[in-house]
Amino acid sequence: MKSLRDSRDGSRAAGDPARGRHPRQSTRSAPPAAAHDPRVPGRRPRVSRLVERWLGNSPLGLVLTAPYTAYVLVVFIIPFGVGVWMAFHDYFFTAPGVSVAHPFVGFDNFTEVLGEENTRRAFGNLGLFMAINIPLTVVLALALASALNAATHWRGFFRVAYYVPYVTASVATLAVWLFLFNGSGAVNNVLGSWAPDPSWLANKQLVMPLIAVYVTWKQLGFYILLYLAALQNVPKELHEAALTDGAGRWQAFRAVTLPAVRPVTSLVILLSIITAGQIFTEPFLLTGGGPSGASLTPALLVYQRGIEQGEPDAAAAIGLILVTGVLIIATVARRVTERD
């Protein structure tokens, strides 16, 4: 028995001199390390996959954007939801701590406001404003940006000069326009007998076009910078090739520049539509919506009905109609400007 045990020990030692293992045991391969590696997508824990699914690859980005997300939620999303609820209920302001019923009225608020002349006039004025402001903004911004892109001297000065009205408070610039276009203003003094009667801000036919021109002038600097950035990315070789092939400057502009800046044109039109839908300060400070509602806008009407007249449900209905109309117009404009 002892000799048999010694022979077994000897065979183990011969099979694995270092550890005394049997040769068959040394041939076993260890399981691949990747099978237990949590970094392998197919082998990650379920919790890790769920976290990545909801938070993305960089959860830190959500942490950094959380303050702005909370701001949008509190300042925009929640008030918009409350406004939609108000538009379908009989809602009115009450004293703090007083609880009253606000019954559901369906589309009664919408029927009421759409049947009023002021509402139809306000949306008609807005349509006139858009018809003047949007084409004028696109044409002037692109023309001035092209001229600025071709300029070799004073380029920085003109950039600042174009942008100053955009960053200047509306109250300050509107005071200048009041000085220019009131009954005894500088423009009427220059025109003399050619001055309109009644004057600019008291003329039903001229007041809304004047406001549209003012908003175009004030916002123009921002759109010029957008177009200028796009024009500087257009290769000069394309223009040179077009001119070499015999195209004139206008033909080269249509064939090269306009297609190259089409995305920016779509953006400018979209931002102009949104700005037009929000127009409030200019008619409120210049004319208060007059004369006889000629400069009344939906945003100004929302303020009058909701704050001055104490009818927040009607004001919410007008606001919801305005938001829906702006979304429809913006969607159509984007599809038209971005299609090939």
C-alpha positions in Angstrom: 0.0 0.0 0.0 2.8 2.4 0.8 4.6 1.7 -2.5 1.3 2.3 -4.4 0.8 5.7 -2.6 4.4 6.7 -3.4 3.9 5.8 -7.0 0.8 8.0 -7.2 2.6 10.9 -5.6 5.5 10.5 -8.0 3.2 10.5 -11.0 1.5 13.7 -9.8 4.9 15.3 -9.3 6.0 14.2 -12.8 2.8 15.5 -14.3 3.1 19.0 -12.8 6.5 19.5 -11.2 5.5 23.0 -10.0 2.2 22.3 -8.3 1.8 18.5 -8.3 -1.3 18.7 -10.5 -2.5 16.0 -12.9 -1.7 16.8 -16.5 -5.4 16.8 -17.4 -6.1 19.5 -14.9 -3.4 21.8 -16.3 -5.1 21.8 -19.7 -8.3 23.3 -18.5 -8.7 26.9 -19.9 -9.9 29.6 -17.6 -13.2 31.3 -18.6 -12.7 34.3 -20.8 -12.2 37.5 -18.8 -14.6 39.3 -21.1 -17.5 37.1 -19.8 -17.2 38.8 -16.4 -16.2 42.2 -17.7 -19.0 44.7 -16.9 -17.8 46.9 -19.8 -19.0 44.4 -22.4 -22.5 45.5 -23.6 -24.0 42.1 -23.6 -22.8 41.3 -20.0 -23.6 44.5 -18.2 -25.8 44.4 -15.2 -29.5 45.1 -15.8 -29.4 48.2 -13.6 -26.5 49.7 -15.6 -28.4 49.2 -18.9 -31.5 50.8 -17.5 -29.5 53.8 -16.2 -27.9 54.3 -19.6 -31.3 53.9 -21.4 -32.9 56.7 -19.3 -29.9 59.0 -18.7 -27.8 58.4 -21.9 -24.1 57.8 -22.2 -23.3 61.0 -20.3 -25.5 61.6 -17.3 -23.4 64.6 -16.4 -25.0 66.4 -19.3 -28.4 66.0 -17.7 -27.0 67.4 -14.5 -25.7 70.5 -16.3 -28.9 71.1 -18.2 -31.2 70.4 -15.2 -31.4 74.1 -14.1 -32.5 75.2 -17.6 -34.9 72.3 -17.8 -36.5 73.3 -14.5 -36.7 76.9 -15.7 -38.5 75.9 -18.9 -40.8 73.6 -17.0 -41.8 76.2 -14.4 -41.9 79.2 -16.6 -43.3 77.8 -19.9 -44.7 74.3 -19.7 -46.7 74.5 -16.6 -48.2 77.9 -17.4 -49.1 76.7 -20.9 -50.8 73.7 -19.5 -52.8 75.9 -17.1 -53.7 78.2 -20.0 -55.0 75.3 -22.0 -57.1 74.2 -19.0 -58.5 77.7 -18.6 -59.5 78.0 -22.2 -61.9 75.1 -21.8 -63.4 76.2 -18.4 -65.4 79.1 -17.1 -62.5 80.7 -15.2 -62.2 84.0 -13.5 -60.0 85.6 -10.9 -60.9 85.3 -7.2 -59.6 86.6 -4.0 -56.8 84.6 -2.4 -58.1 81.7 -0.4 -61.5 81.7 -2.1 -62.4 78.5 -3.8 -65.1 78.5 -6.5 -66.2 76.0 -9.1 -64.9 76.4 -12.7 -67.2 74.2 -14.8 -66.1 72.8 -18.1 -67.6 74.8 -21.0 -66.0 73.0 -24.0 -65.4 75.3 -27.0 -67.7 78.1 -25.7 -64.8 80.4 -25.0 -63.4 79.9 -28.5 -66.8 80.5 -30.1 -67.2 83.7 -28.1 -63.8 85.3 -29.0 -64.0 84.3 -32.7 -67.3 86.0 -32.9 -65.9 89.3 -31.7 -64.7 92.0 -34.1 -61.7 92.8 -32.1 -60.4 89.3 -32.4 -60.8 89.2 -36.1 -59.2 92.6 -36.5 -56.2 91.6 -34.3 -55.5 88.5 -36.4 -55.9 90.5 -39.6 -53.4 93.0 -38.3 -51.0 90.2 -37.5 -51.4 88.8 -41.0 -50.6 92.3 -42.5 -47.6 92.6 -40.2 -46.2 89.2 -41.3 -46.8 90.0 -45.0 -44.5 93.1 -44.6 -42.1 92.1 -41.9 -41.0 88.6 -43.1 -40.1 89.3 -46.7 -38.6 92.6 -45.8 -36.4 90.9 -43.1 -35.2 88.2 -45.5 -34.4 90.6 -48.4 -32.7 93.3 -46.3 -30.8 90.9 -44.1 -29.4 88.9 -47.0 -28.6 92.0 -49.0 -26.8 93.8 -46.2 -25.0 90.6 -45.2 -23.8 90.1 -48.8 -22.5 93.7 -48.9 -20.8 93.3 -45.5 -19.2 90.1 -46.6 -17.8 91.8 -49.7 -16.5 94.8 -47.8 -12.8 95.0 -47.0 -12.8 98.1 -44.7 -14.9 99.0 -41.6 -16.4 95.5 -41.5 -16.2 95.4 -37.7 -17.8 98.8 -37.4 -20.7 97.9 -39.5 -21.3 94.7 -37.6 -21.6 96.6 -34.4 -23.7 99.3 -36.0 -26.2 96.7 -37.4 -26.4 94.9 -34.1 -26.8 97.8 -31.7 -30.6 98.3 -32.3 -31.2 94.6 -31.6 -29.6 94.7 -28.1 -31.0 98.2 -27.2 -34.1 98.3 -25.0 -37.3 98.7 -27.0 -38.4 101.5 -24.7 -35.4 103.6 -25.8 -35.7 102.9 -29.5 -39.5 103.4 -29.5 -39.0 106.9 -27.9 -36.8 107.8 -31.0 -39.6 106.6 -33.4 -42.2 108.5 -31.5 -40.0 111.6 -31.9 -39.7 110.9 -35.6 -43.2 110.0 -36.5 -45.6 111.9 -34.3 -47.8 114.7 -35.6 -45.1 117.3 -35.2 -42.1 114.9 -35.5 -39.0 115.3 -37.6 -40.3 113.2 -40.5 -43.4 115.4 -41.0 -41.2 118.5 -40.7 -39.1 117.2 -43.5 -42.0 116.1 -45.7 -43.9 119.3 -45.2 -47.1 119.3 -47.3 -46.4 115.7 -48.3 -46.8 114.5 -44.8 -49.8 112.1 -44.4 -53.0 113.4 -42.8 -53.8 112.0 -40.2 -50.2 111.5 -39.2 -48.3 108.2 -39.2 -49.3 106.8 -35.8 -52.9 108.1 -36.1 -53.4 106.8 -39.6 -55.3 103.5 -39.8 -53.7 102.5 -43.1 -50.1 103.4 -42.1 -49.8 102.5 -38.4 -49.4 98.8 -38.8 -46.9 99.0 -41.8 -44.9 101.5 -39.7 -44.8 99.1 -36.8 -43.7 96.3 -39.2 -40.9 98.5 -40.5 -39.8 99.3 -37.0 -39.6 95.7 -35.9 -37.7 94.8 -39.1 -35.2 97.5 -38.4 -34.8 96.5 -34.7 -34.3 92.8 -35.4 -32.3 93.1 -38.6 -28.8 93.0 -36.9 -29.3 89.6 -35.5 -30.4 88.1 -38.9 -27.6 89.9 -40.7 -25.1 88.1 -38.5 -26.8 84.7 -39.2 -26.5 85.3 -43.0 -23.0 86.6 -42.7 -21.9 83.4 -40.9 -23.5 81.4 -43.7 -21.9 83.5 -46.5 -18.5 83.1 -45.0 -18.8 79.4 -45.4 -19.6 79.5 -49.1 -16.4 78.6 -51.0 -15.2 81.4 -53.2 -14.2 78.9 -55.9 -17.8 78.3 -56.7 -18.4 82.0 -57.5 -15.2 82.2 -59.5 -16.2 79.1 -61.4 -19.6 80.6 -62.2 -18.1 83.8 -63.3 -15.6 82.0 -65.4 -18.4 80.1 -67.1 -19.9 83.4 -68.2 -22.5 83.9 -65.5 -23.2 87.4 -64.4 -23.0 88.5 -60.7 -26.8 88.2 -60.3 -26.8 84.8 -62.0 -23.9 83.6 -59.8 -25.8 84.9 -56.7 -28.9 82.9 -57.6 -27.0 79.8 -58.6 -24.4 79.7 -55.8 -25.3 82.0 -52.9 -29.1 81.4 -52.5 -28.8 77.6 -52.4 -25.9 77.8 -50.0 -27.8 80.0 -47.5 -31.2 78.2 -47.8 -31.0 76.6 -44.3 -30.3 80.1 -42.8 -33.2 81.5 -44.8 -35.5 78.8 -43.4 -34.3 79.7 -39.9 -34.8 83.4 -40.4 -38.3 82.9 -41.6 -39.1 80.6 -38.7 -37.7 83.1 -36.1 -39.6 86.0 -37.9 -42.9 84.1 -37.7 -42.4 83.4 -34.0 -41.4 87.0 -33.3 -44.5 88.2 -35.2 -46.7 86.1 -33.1 -45.3 87.6 -29.9 -45.5 91.2 -30.9 -46.8 93.2 -28.0 -44.4 95.9 -26.8 -44.4 98.0 -30.0 -48.1 98.5 -30.5 -48.6 98.8 -26.7 -46.1 101.6 -26.3 -46.6 103.3 -29.6 -50.4 103.4 -30.0 -52.0 101.2 -27.3 -53.6 99.2 -30.1 -55.2 102.3 -31.8 -56.4 104.1 -33.7 -59.7 102.2 -33.6 -57.9 98.8 -33.2 -55.7 99.4 -36.3 -52.6 98.3 -34.5 -54.2 95.7 -32.2 -52.4 92.4 -32.1 -53.4 89.0 -30.6 -50.8 89.3 -27.9 -52.0 92.7 -26.9 -55.6 91.5 -27.0 -54.7 88.7 -24.6 -53.4 91.3 -22.2 -56.4 93.5 -22.5 -58.9 90.7 -22.0 -57.0 88.8 -19.3 -55.6 91.6 -17.2 -57.5 94.8 -17.9 -61.0 93.3 -18.4 -60.6 90.3 -16.0 -61.5 87.6 -18.5 -58.7 85.1 -18.3 -60.7 82.2 -19.9 -61.3 84.3 -23.1 -57.7 85.5 -23.1 -56.5 81.9 -22.8 -58.7 80.9 -25.8 -57.2 83.7 -27.9 -53.7 82.7 -26.8 -54.3 79.0 -27.8 -55.7 80.1 -31.2 -52.5 82.2 -31.7 -50.1 79.4 -30.7 -51.9 77.0 -33.0 -51.9 79.4 -35.9 -48.2 80.2 -35.5 -47.3 76.5 -35.4 -49.2 75.9 -38.6 -47.7 78.8 -40.4 -44.2 77.9 -39.2 -44.6 74.3 -40.3 -45.8 75.2 -43.7 -43.0 77.8 -44.1 -40.4 75.3 -43.1 -41.6 72.6 -45.5 -41.7 75.2 -48.4 -38.3 76.6 -47.7 -36.4 73.4 -47.0 -37.8 71.2 -49.8 -35.5 70.6 -52.8 
